[in-house]
Amino acid sequence: MSFIADLHIHSRFSRATSPDMTPEGIWRWAQLKGIAVIGTGDFTHPGWFKEIADKLEPSENGLLTLKKQYRNQDIPSSCRADVFFMVTGEVSCIYSKDGKTRKVHCILMVPDMQTAARINITLSKIGNLKSDGRPILGLDARELLNITLDASPEALFIPAHAWTPHFSVFGAASGFNSLSECFEDLTPYVFSIETGLSSDPPMNWRLSSLDNITLISNSDAHSPVKIGREANIFETEVSYRGITEAIKTKKGFRNTIEFFPEEGKYHYDGHRNCGICLAPEQTKAYDYICPVCKKRITIGVMHRVQTLADRDNGSRPEGAPDYRSIIPLNEVIAEALKTGQNSKAVMSEYFKIISNLGPEFKILLETPLDDIGRVSHPLISEAIKRVRENKIHISPGYDGEYGRIKIFEEKDIKVNSRQMSLF
Amino acid sequence: MTENPILSGLNKAQIKAVTHTEGPLLVVAGPGTGKTHTIVRRIAYLLDIGVKPHEILAITFTNRAAREMRERTEAFTGQKGIGISIVTFHMFGLNMLRHITGREFTLIGRDEQVEILKDLTGGRVKDGLDALDKISKIKNLFDEKGMENNSIYQRYQAILRDMNALDLDDLILLPVELLTRDEKAWSYGEMFRYIMIDEYQDINPSQYRLIKALSRFTWNICAVGDSDQAIYAFRGADVENFLNFERDFHGAEVVVLDENYRSSGIILEASQNLIKNNTKRIKKDIHAIREIENIPIKLISTYDERAEAEAIVREIENRIGAISHFHIMQAKQSYDYGEGSYRFSDFAILYRTNSQSRKLKEAFVEAGIPFKVIGDTDSRVLKQIEERLKNRLNDISHGSTLESILEEAFSSVEDDELTGLKRNLIFAYRDLPVVEGLSRVIDELSLFTSPDAFDPEADAVHLMTLHMSKGLEFKVVFIAGVEDGIIPYRLSQRDGDDEEERRLFYVGMTRARDELCLCYCENRSDHGKGTGQRPSPFIKEIPEAYIKHMVLSRREKAKKKPRQQRLF
């Protein structure tokens, strides 16, 4: 069967996360979004480990479910569905290799809590796990991969948001130029990378060295509403084995659901505090020095891809899974209503739509526009239409600043408003 | 003439120390002058000129030092080095006693000593501990009066005799005694024709007697050490032994290792200027060999110890770069990521007293920076739990599960980190049969760093007392609480030994390779009354030109641009 999975999120025990990132809250929002399998995140954290051990229970498919007594949050009937949790975590490796400080974030997926516990024991010998749900350890990423494989051959290790400048395997600031520079002899055990918000599959297709790597996409959500802003569609059995085999082999891995990469925080180069946003060519013209503060410019994902690419734009390797680009529904509504993403008006419209028509992914990807038009503001169905047709404008994100979406020009809104008044 | 490979790469003084094999030799080895390197080469040289491995004895103070010296010797000499005794004082005593008495005895540890003494002094642990201190002092100082007159001492010794037991201090005392009267002991002593003693400045009177007793059989005694790094007076060590070496061992040659391979010129000069204010020392002039940038010593003054901890964290972040996205997003400026090559273990924070570590730990937890506290209670607690579980292993009652055993063993633990570890251990091994699961848990726990050990593999910022830092080195060293009353440390009732305190500060300063940062607060609540702290008088002994002063006063955050000012 086909189902959607988001395998990288954070709990309330991580820094700068919402207090609603509880097992119950994640369970609820997975249903609102239409996600069947979601990562627990943060299994390394002692507090979160206890909470998932207490509130979740193993099911036969190698995944976990929320215990019945905790399923008491309100879910619209249109969205109700089974949600499975996969035990996942993320570790920030900060270390020095080949004379350079390296900072690489890594996602760990494990078949059960026992494996998670074994990894945690090893990691507690190295550093402190309670400071942050995503612990910082002075540990070589290759060694972390080794520890993961030692704990269980079924465990999966995936470099997180592989292109972001500061904390990733290919990052401009403290990453590597290839997977093998980082993982050496263990490189064959890296089956997949997470592309991150600021890159999409076509950008990654420009590196022939990634042809055998499965490109996955996850939300890295710090709050419930961000869950599923990127995700994966599998066509396999709903089980730990089914999912990890699909990631390893691409068989059963149907496609990813992507952010428009321009909307990501590190798509272009620049300096947030200097208000400088530059395309890669412009950065080169400035010789990598910020024209405002004269410090080194933060190099974004597009630039980094161009640097490491060995193929032209537009090439597509054989057998590469497809992808769909989306804009999260609350952002679409906010754009249509010209109001804040998390405003009351947006959220009430959001719940109205999903209560009537089903979970968010269904609305964004499948629901006939007419149906959407019937239950919501006509500008919203128009906006979804444009997103589906990629007829939108985004000013690119840079240096930690999200890109700005523009679905409508000023005139569109006036016209539509006038049409509205006719009804 | 082809150069002897054993001497290759050594400087003049080192060669002299290596090749002077006959007769007494004092090697004055300042910090970073390649002391162990020289000892290892000296051993290799002895082998090379035909000395048999079993004729060589090298004595160190700590197991760590012995292990390191053994490993480095083996790496250099290979098979030829097998059979050399590279041991601690205690190990030497134990080997000797086993060899010449041919009987087994029980070695009792601190806990058992306290147990015995507690009963002798009326049942209170506190009194037991006090008595232990007294007895240890009598033994270490070779206080014959005390031995004859102290009734607790005599009753304690009688109990040990009845138990056929020895304590650690006996491992020095007994050999001294045997070497004066036992023929078997003589033949054991005669075996060692070449004796080296590391950290000679730290020997106590009874260790001194042991060396003297051994010197009756050979005059080839090589003492290595540094009078400026004598920091164990509180344990009964006496730097005078080092200063008197030439008198004690007539005709002794003195070699001063005078090239420092560790620190920048500025750090070395600053520390030399400080230590020359001591009178009890052998004067020496060391110069820096590393050609690196001379970064001034940073002197940071803060409002209180919390601000001090935050300033240190900030300094580390500035060098290692952004630690998390959270930090990046909070920063007022875009992060300038340089070409740095720092790792967490390049940094150490040193302090005079353990109580200072609390605020520092909090700041590191808050920043999410990995750190290790040497001598931390966490690792002590883990060691205790490990012991408890080992005892349980032979005594598993019917129906007990791994979970119940671990819950009981961890019952007094409140710390989240350790509670989390307990839960992980239960999850990881509860599916195994209880005995097997428990053995696995014990194996896991044994791999956690032992309480006093510095683990060079642990890539974390290291926090430790100045005493613990001896023998270690780090790229960047912070010394916290450089305040009058802390450095030098003074108890309210009486003055401390300023020379000893200056040496301790000197040891701390000379741990730094590239950068040294001294911190003091205006107010301190973790140490005595606390307000109106004044900077340590030792700071004035460092030439002003070497110092860059940074004042972070009340509420001023470390990330603001520091205000520069002249020091005094």
Contacts between the chains, C-beta under 8 A, distances in Angstrom:
chain1	res1	chain2	res2	distance
A	15	B	324	6.5
A	15	B	326	4.7
A	15	B	368	7.1
A	16	B	326	4.9
A	16	B	329	7.8
A	45	B	420	7.7
A	46	B	416	5.4
A	46	B	417	6.4
A	46	B	419	6.5
A	46	B	420	2.3
A	46	B	421	7.6
A	46	B	423	7.0
A	46	B	424	7.9
A	47	B	416	6.8
A	47	B	420	7.5
A	49	B	420	6.4
A	49	B	423	6.3
A	49	B	424	6.9
A	50	B	420	7.3
A	50	B	423	6.0
A	53	B	423	7.0
A	53	B	427	7.1
A	92	B	324	6.8
A	94	B	320	6.9
A	94	B	323	7.1
A	94	B	343	7.5
A	94	B	344	6.8
A	95	B	343	5.4
A	95	B	344	8.0
A	95	B	459	6.0
A	96	B	341	5.1
A	96	B	342	6.5
A	96	B	343	3.9
A	96	B	346	7.9
A	99	B	341	4.8
A	100	B	339	6.9
A	100	B	340	7.6
A	100	B	341	5.4
A	101	B	320	6.1
A	101	B	321	6.1
A	101	B	340	5.0
A	101	B	341	5.8
A	101	B	342	5.6
A	101	B	343	6.9
A	103	B	321	7.4
A	103	B	322	7.8
A	113	B	427	5.3
A	114	B	427	5.6
A	114	B	428	5.8
A	114	B	431	6.9
A	116	B	424	7.9
A	116	B	427	7.4
A	117	B	423	7.5
A	117	B	424	4.0
A	117	B	425	7.2
A	117	B	426	7.7
A	117	B	427	3.6
A	117	B	428	4.0
A	118	B	424	7.7
A	118	B	428	4.7
A	120	B	420	7.3
A	120	B	421	7.6
A	120	B	424	4.3
A	121	B	421	6.8
A	121	B	424	5.1
A	121	B	425	6.3
A	121	B	428	6.0
A	121	B	444	5.4
A	124	B	417	7.1
A	124	B	420	7.6
A	124	B	421	5.3
A	124	B	424	7.4
A	124	B	448	7.8
A	125	B	447	5.8
A	125	B	448	5.6
A	125	B	449	7.5
A	126	B	370	7.3
A	126	B	458	6.6
A	126	B	459	7.4
A	126	B	460	7.5
A	127	B	370	3.7
A	127	B	371	8.0
A	127	B	460	5.8
A	128	B	364	8.0
A	128	B	365	6.7
A	128	B	370	6.1
A	128	B	371	7.1
A	128	B	417	6.4
A	129	B	417	6.7
A	129	B	420	6.5
A	130	B	365	7.6
A	130	B	416	5.0
A	130	B	417	4.9
A	130	B	420	6.5
A	131	B	365	5.0
A	131	B	366	7.6
A	131	B	367	7.9
A	131	B	368	4.5
A	132	B	324	7.6
A	132	B	368	4.7
A	134	B	324	7.9
A	135	B	368	7.5
A	135	B	370	7.9
A	136	B	323	6.1
A	136	B	324	7.0
A	136	B	368	5.0
A	136	B	369	6.6
A	136	B	370	5.9
A	137	B	370	5.6
A	137	B	459	7.7
A	138	B	343	6.0
A	138	B	344	4.1
A	138	B	345	6.3
A	138	B	370	5.1
A	138	B	458	7.4
A	138	B	459	2.8
A	138	B	460	5.3
A	139	B	459	6.6
A	165	B	337	7.7
A	166	B	321	7.7
A	166	B	322	5.4
A	166	B	325	7.1
A	166	B	328	6.3
A	166	B	335	7.1
A	166	B	337	7.1
A	167	B	324	7.6
A	167	B	325	6.9
A	173	B	321	7.3
A	173	B	335	7.8
A	173	B	337	3.9
A	174	B	321	6.8
A	174	B	337	6.6
A	271	B	334	4.4
A	272	B	334	5.9
A	273	B	331	7.9
A	273	B	332	6.6
A	273	B	333	5.6
A	273	B	334	5.4
A	274	B	334	6.8
A	290	B	334	7.5
A	293	B	333	7.1
A	293	B	334	7.3
A	295	B	333	7.7
A	295	B	334	6.8
A	295	B	336	4.5
A	296	B	336	5.5
A	296	B	337	7.0
A	296	B	338	8.0
A	298	B	334	5.7
A	298	B	335	7.2
A	298	B	337	7.9
A	399	B	334	5.7
A	400	B	325	7.5
A	400	B	328	6.0
A	400	B	329	5.8
